[in-house]
Amino acid sequence: MSPLISLPSRAPLRHAISLLVVAAFAPSVQAADLLTITQDALTHSATLNSSRSTFKSTEAGQDVERGDLLPQISATGSAYRYDTLSSQRYAGSSAAQAGSSGASSSGEDYNGTSLGVNVTQALFDATNWYEYQQSKKQVGQQALQLEIDQQQLLYDVSEAYFEILRAKEVLDARQAQEKAIGRQREQANEQFNVGLVAITDVNEAQAAFDSARAQRIAAKSDLQVSFETLERLTGKHYDSIEGLDSDLPIQPPTPVRRDEWVEIALASSPSIQYAQAGVGLAESGVDIAQAGHLPTLDAFADYSYANNDRDELRGHNEDLQIGVQANLPIYTGGSTSASVRENTYTLEATQYDFEDQRRFTTQQVRSLFAQVSNDVESVEAQREAIVSSRSALEATRAGYEVGTRNIVDVLDAEQSLYESMSDYADARYTYVTDLLQLRQQAGVLNLDVIRGTNRWLRDSNPVSLDVNDADDNSTVDDIGKRPTPPPRS
């Protein structure tokens, strides 16, 4: 006779206990914040590391140009074996003049060594001097390019970070929309099955549900792509990131005057400074070209030593020469004058580029300042739109229940509410990224700014790629299916 109550087996019980122990002692994965991810990007970004290597290469180029101004020393040496053989016949009528055969031969062989040392020092070489000055300006300009790339990376990482948070909030809204419209679809099916509504109401609900489902899938894809963008910038994978605090203050930018931001940009923007450094480089190019008309003056010293072991000679030869050498270019086919004209036009072009960069930065700062100021109002307006859309939805549902509104009105109100929620999330993150871009264009985006933004992130609501689809009690198989009308009696 079997017992009324069966005891559980020991194996599943032991398995459950072991899972609880592992879960208790397993380290929790902490969501990454913006500051941590930014520091990872500063270390691992391929673009920034390339810029750093280019800067180091430019620094090495300065040493190359300086080397032309320092003494140049070269040495040569050789060791050789000398073998000769001479065979000659005298051109005379009497063989006695050349011995019995009328011919003679001789040979000589010996070993020899030689050594030479040459030292030159430029006393006056305007071309080399201006090229060295230009190389120093190139280092300064490349340092500005490195600063531009670093600020761009700070903005790109921040934008990618908040794009993930934006995509997650939009996905949450799309999931809630799909769930709500799914319930509306089920209600329409039930009402149709008992004959309270027409088939058109069911079809409208089904179409709205299909549209909401497609929007949710697209939003989920956007979230996945956003994580990939962040991974490309940092070279690292993140399981989750911290979310933005709902109490983030939405305030106008400080300073509050647009002209003050323009003044900051004109003084601090590395892009403007880079263009200005380009003018200095072009001026050095003109100096180098004009130096082609000038003479050069070098001091030199040559020393040579030679020795061999010929039988009839003993000792060695030494030569030492010290002097000054001047060179004056008289005519170079017109190439020097042409080079001066070429570099003069290049200088003129860089001056226009500098002015264009000043205007562009000024326009960007003014536009971004206005955009951030508008974002403040837009966030508030979108918040109010959610309240209004929710009230409109409640009123529309009430009208639908009493018969003054149809299901299309209800579905439109549902979509309007969740569009407002999505637009509110979009407005908040647009404000954050526009404010960061304003600082970047003004040239004041740095780690301190990132650190200040990071204070508004919270790990209590992390965002990850582990996203559950909306619980609409539906399966993939019933997508697009329409309910079958009940049979007529």
FENLINFEN-V43859 format. One record per backbone hydrogen bond with DSSP energy under -0.5 kcal/mol. CO is the residue of the C=O (numbers start at 0). NH is the residue of the N-H. E is the energy in kcal/mol with one decimal. If there is no record, write none. Layout:
CO,NH,E
CO,NH,E
//
This chain:
8,12,-1.0
9,13,-2.8
10,14,-2.3
11,15,-2.4
12,16,-2.3
13,17,-2.4
14,18,-1.9
15,19,-2.0
16,20,-2.2
17,21,-2.4
18,22,-2.4
19,23,-1.9
20,24,-1.9
21,25,-1.5
27,29,-0.7
31,241,-2.2
32,36,-2.1
33,37,-2.5
34,38,-2.3
35,39,-2.1
36,40,-2.2
37,41,-2.4
38,42,-1.2
39,43,-2.8
40,44,-2.4
44,48,-2.2
45,49,-2.0
46,50,-1.9
47,51,-2.3
48,52,-2.2
49,53,-2.2
50,54,-2.0
51,55,-2.2
52,56,-2.2
53,57,-2.1
54,58,-2.1
55,59,-2.1
56,60,-1.7
57,61,-1.4
58,62,-1.3
59,63,-1.6
60,64,-2.0
61,65,-2.1
62,66,-1.7
63,67,-0.7
64,67,-0.8
65,68,-1.6
65,69,-0.5
66,69,-0.8
70,72,-0.5
71,119,-2.3
73,117,-3.1
75,115,-3.2
77,113,-2.4
79,111,-2.6
80,82,-0.6
81,109,-2.4
83,107,-1.8
85,105,-2.7
87,103,-3.1
89,91,-1.1
92,94,-0.5
93,96,-1.0
94,97,-1.3
95,98,-1.1
97,101,-0.6
98,97,-0.5
101,89,-1.3
103,87,-3.2
105,85,-3.8
107,83,-2.8
109,81,-3.9
110,308,-2.0
111,79,-3.1
112,306,-2.7
113,77,-2.4
114,304,-3.1
115,75,-3.1
116,302,-2.8
117,73,-2.5
118,300,-2.4
119,71,-3.0
120,298,-2.9
123,296,-2.4
124,128,-1.9
125,129,-2.7
126,130,-2.2
127,131,-1.9
128,132,-2.1
129,133,-2.4
130,134,-2.0
131,135,-1.6
132,136,-1.6
133,137,-2.1
134,138,-1.8
135,139,-1.9
136,140,-2.5
137,141,-2.5
138,142,-1.9
139,143,-1.5
140,144,-2.0
141,145,-2.2
142,146,-1.8
143,147,-2.5
144,148,-2.7
145,149,-2.1
146,150,-2.4
147,151,-2.4
148,152,-2.1
149,153,-2.3
150,154,-2.1
151,155,-2.9
152,156,-2.8
153,157,-1.9
154,158,-3.2
155,159,-2.6
156,160,-2.6
157,161,-2.8
158,162,-1.8
159,163,-1.5
160,164,-1.6
161,165,-2.6
162,166,-2.7
163,167,-2.3
164,168,-2.2
165,169,-2.5
166,170,-2.4
167,171,-2.6
168,172,-2.2
169,173,-2.4
170,174,-2.9
171,175,-2.5
172,176,-2.4
173,177,-2.7
174,178,-2.4
175,179,-2.6
176,180,-2.8
177,181,-2.0
178,182,-2.0
179,183,-2.0
180,184,-2.4
181,185,-2.3
182,186,-2.4
183,187,-2.3
184,188,-2.4
185,189,-2.5
186,190,-2.6
187,191,-2.4
188,192,-2.4
189,193,-1.1
190,195,-3.3
190,196,-0.7
191,194,-1.3
197,200,-0.9
197,201,-1.0
198,202,-2.4
199,203,-2.5
200,204,-2.3
201,205,-2.5
202,206,-2.5
203,207,-2.3
204,208,-2.3
205,209,-2.6
206,210,-2.3
207,211,-2.5
208,212,-2.6
209,213,-2.2
210,214,-2.2
211,215,-2.2
212,216,-2.2
213,217,-2.2
214,218,-2.3
215,219,-2.1
216,220,-2.1
217,221,-2.2
218,222,-1.8
219,223,-1.9
220,224,-2.4
221,225,-2.1
222,226,-1.7
223,227,-1.7
224,228,-2.0
225,229,-1.8
226,230,-2.1
227,231,-2.0
228,232,-1.6
229,233,-1.6
230,234,-2.6
238,464,-0.8
239,31,-2.3
240,462,-3.1
242,457,-3.2
244,247,-1.4
248,250,-0.9
256,260,-1.1
257,261,-1.8
258,262,-2.4
259,263,-2.1
260,264,-2.3
261,265,-2.6
262,266,-1.4
263,267,-2.2
264,268,-2.7
268,272,-2.1
269,273,-2.3
270,274,-1.9
271,275,-2.3
272,276,-2.3
273,277,-1.5
274,278,-1.1
275,279,-1.5
276,280,-2.1
277,281,-2.0
278,282,-2.1
279,283,-1.8
280,284,-1.8
281,285,-1.8
282,286,-2.1
283,287,-2.5
284,288,-2.1
285,289,-2.5
286,290,-1.9
287,291,-0.5
288,291,-1.2
289,292,-1.9
290,293,-1.4
295,326,-2.4
296,122,-2.9
296,123,-2.2
297,324,-3.5
298,120,-2.6
299,322,-2.4
300,118,-2.7
301,320,-3.1
302,116,-3.0
303,318,-2.6
304,114,-3.0
305,316,-2.8
306,112,-3.1
309,312,-0.9
314,307,-0.6
316,305,-2.6
318,303,-2.8
320,301,-3.3
322,299,-2.7
324,297,-2.9
326,295,-2.3
326,328,-0.5
331,334,-1.2
333,337,-2.0
334,338,-2.3
335,339,-1.9
336,340,-2.0
337,341,-2.6
338,342,-2.4
339,343,-1.9
340,344,-2.1
341,345,-1.8
342,346,-2.3
343,347,-2.0
344,348,-2.2
345,349,-2.3
346,350,-1.8
347,351,-1.7
348,352,-2.4
349,353,-2.4
350,354,-2.0
351,355,-2.6
352,356,-2.5
353,357,-2.1
354,358,-2.3
355,359,-2.8
356,360,-2.7
357,361,-2.3
358,362,-2.6
359,363,-2.7
360,364,-2.7
361,365,-2.3
362,366,-2.6
363,367,-2.8
364,368,-2.5
365,369,-2.2
366,370,-2.4
367,371,-2.9
368,372,-2.2
369,373,-2.2
370,374,-2.5
371,375,-1.7
372,376,-1.1
373,377,-2.7
374,378,-2.7
375,379,-1.4
376,380,-2.4
377,381,-2.8
378,382,-2.0
379,383,-2.1
380,384,-2.0
381,385,-1.5
382,386,-1.5
383,387,-2.6
384,388,-2.8
385,389,-2.4
386,390,-2.2
387,391,-2.6
388,392,-2.3
389,393,-2.2
390,394,-2.3
391,395,-2.4
392,396,-2.7
393,397,-2.2
394,398,-2.3
395,399,-2.3
396,400,-2.1
397,401,-1.4
398,402,-0.7
398,403,-2.3
398,404,-1.3
405,409,-1.5
406,410,-2.7
407,411,-2.5
408,412,-2.1
409,413,-2.5
410,414,-2.6
411,415,-2.3
412,416,-2.1
413,417,-2.0
414,418,-2.1
415,419,-2.0
416,420,-1.9
417,421,-2.1
418,422,-2.8
419,423,-2.2
420,424,-2.0
421,425,-2.3
422,426,-2.4
423,427,-2.2
424,428,-2.0
425,429,-1.9
426,430,-2.0
427,431,-1.7
428,432,-2.4
429,433,-2.6
430,434,-2.0
431,435,-1.9
432,436,-2.3
433,437,-2.2
434,438,-1.8
435,439,-2.0
436,440,-2.7
437,441,-1.7
438,442,-0.6
438,443,-2.7
438,444,-0.6
439,442,-1.1
443,445,-0.7
445,449,-1.9
446,450,-2.8
447,451,-2.2
448,452,-2.3
449,453,-2.3
450,454,-0.8
451,454,-0.6
452,455,-1.7
453,456,-1.8
455,244,-3.2
457,242,-1.9
457,460,-0.6
458,461,-0.6
462,240,-2.4
464,466,-1.8
465,467,-0.5
469,471,-1.6
474,477,-0.9
475,478,-1.4
477,480,-1.3
//
